[in-house]
Amino acid sequence: MRGSDPAFGGVLVRATVERLMMPETAPTERVPEMQNLNDLVLAVARERSRTAFAALFSHFAPRLKSYLMRLGTEPGQAEELVQDVMLRVWRRAETFDPTQANANTWIFTIARNQRIDAVRRERRPEIDLTDPALVPEPVPPADRTLEAGQETARLNAAIGALPNDQAELLRLAYYEGTPHSAISAERGIPLGTVKSRLRLALDRLRRLLREDI
């Protein structure tokens, strides 16, 4: 049974496939006489025959590699995909239905789908959830959130108490990040006047905030 076969406990596909191709401890099978590829797949499905699997691997591995390389797969990756395909043949042999397709068509379809999956993984690599850019900022404590809200309200109230021209200059310079030279050109005010008004606005804002403490 698949679940009792220790080969399936491994995590390396190549090691698993090589283990499956090892001779049985009691070679009493009639599979070597089989010439039909469909029968080999059915022997894997019904008897978990490693001899049949080894025969399938010997037949298909070089053909699958050539097929995958004709599709543009690099030789090294093609060999890895062949291992993946044949391991899938072992694991999914029970799903093979010779009335729907022959073994050749069934296995090459698996190979085509495995290659498509590999191409998709290359184009859309898996997201690394440990990437610092994806780690959200820690949620501040509730009391700090409340405090920050109160500070914002105090600042907005203090700005609202400034003369309109000073409040507007603060908004342009510090909220919208407009350069002093651009404010000068936009408002038709000399650059020196812009800077002096901003200094006055900031001094008054500091006084208002101190008085509110």
SVG drawing of the C-alpha trace seen along z (x, -y; Angstrom):
<svg xmlns="http://www.w3.org/2000/svg" viewBox="-13 -90 34 106">
<polyline fill="none" stroke="black" stroke-width="0.4" points="0.0,0.0 1.2,-3.5 0.8,-4.8 3.0,-1.9 5.7,-2.3 8.6,-4.2 9.7,-5.7 6.8,-8.1 8.0,-9.4 10.9,-11.2 10.8,-14.7 13.2,-14.4 11.5,-13.4 14.7,-11.9 15.4,-9.8 11.8,-8.6 11.9,-7.6 15.2,-5.8 13.8,-3.9 10.8,-2.8 13.0,-1.4 14.9,0.8 14.2,4.6 11.5,6.1 12.7,8.3 10.6,11.2 10.6,10.9 7.7,13.2 6.1,10.9 5.1,11.7 5.6,8.0 8.8,8.6 6.8,10.5 4.4,7.6 4.9,5.7 1.9,3.4 2.5,0.0 -1.1,-0.1 -0.6,3.2 2.5,1.8 0.5,-1.2 -2.3,1.1 0.2,3.3 1.5,0.2 -2.1,-0.8 -3.3,2.6 -0.2,4.3 2.0,1.3 4.6,3.2 8.0,1.6 9.2,3.8 6.4,2.4 7.3,-1.1 11.0,-0.5 10.0,0.7 7.8,-2.4 10.6,-4.7 13.2,-3.1 10.8,-3.5 9.5,-7.0 12.3,-8.9 14.5,-9.6 11.4,-10.3 10.0,-12.7 13.3,-14.5 13.5,-14.9 9.9,-16.1 10.4,-18.7 13.6,-20.0 11.9,-20.4 9.4,-22.6 12.3,-24.8 13.1,-23.4 16.7,-23.5 18.3,-20.0 18.7,-20.2 15.1,-21.3 13.9,-18.7 15.5,-15.9 13.9,-17.3 10.5,-17.4 10.9,-13.8 11.4,-12.7 8.3,-14.7 6.3,-13.2 7.2,-9.6 6.6,-10.1 3.1,-11.4 2.6,-8.3 3.3,-6.1 1.0,-8.1 -1.8,-8.5 -1.7,-5.2 -5.2,-4.4 -6.6,-7.2 -5.4,-5.8 -8.3,-4.6 -7.2,-2.7 -10.7,-3.2 -10.1,-7.0 -6.5,-7.2 -3.5,-5.0 -0.5,-5.1 1.6,-7.1 -1.0,-9.9 -1.7,-9.9 1.9,-10.2 2.8,-12.8 -0.2,-14.8 1.1,-14.7 4.5,-16.0 2.9,-18.8 0.9,-19.9 4.0,-19.7 5.9,-21.9 3.1,-24.5 3.0,-24.6 6.8,-25.1 6.6,-28.0 3.9,-29.6 6.0,-29.3 8.9,-31.0 6.8,-33.9 5.0,-34.3 7.3,-33.2 5.9,-32.3 5.5,-35.2 8.0,-35.3 5.8,-36.0 8.9,-36.8 9.9,-39.7 10.2,-42.7 8.3,-44.8 5.3,-42.5 5.4,-42.5 2.8,-45.0 3.7,-47.8 2.9,-46.8 -0.4,-48.1 0.2,-50.9 -1.3,-50.4 -4.8,-51.8 -3.6,-54.5 -0.9,-55.7 -3.5,-55.8 -5.8,-58.0 -2.9,-60.2 -1.9,-60.7 -5.5,-61.6 -5.6,-64.2 -2.3,-65.7 -3.6,-66.0 -6.8,-67.7 -4.7,-70.2 -2.5,-71.0 -5.5,-71.5 -7.1,-73.8 -3.9,-75.8 -3.5,-76.2 -7.1,-77.3 -6.4,-80.1 -3.7,-81.6 -4.4,-84.4 -5.5,-83.0 -2.4,-84.0 -0.1,-82.3 -2.3,-79.1 -2.3,-78.9 1.5,-79.2 1.9,-76.5 -0.5,-74.2 1.4,-74.8 4.9,-74.4 4.4,-71.6 1.3,-69.7 1.7,-69.8 5.5,-70.1 5.5,-73.0 9.0,-74.6 9.3,-78.2 10.2,-79.4 7.1,-77.9 5.0,-79.5 6.6,-82.8 5.8,-82.5 2.3,-81.2 1.3,-83.9 3.3,-86.8 5.1,-87.3 8.9,-87.9 10.8,-84.8 12.1,-86.6 8.6,-87.5 7.4,-83.9 10.2,-82.8 9.6,-85.5 5.8,-84.8 6.5,-81.1 8.8,-81.8 6.1,-84.0 3.5,-81.4 5.6,-78.7 6.5,-80.9 2.8,-81.7 1.9,-78.0 4.4,-77.0 3.0,-79.5 -0.6,-78.4 0.4,-74.8 2.3,-75.6 -0.7,-77.6 -3.0,-74.6 -0.9,-72.2"/>
</svg>
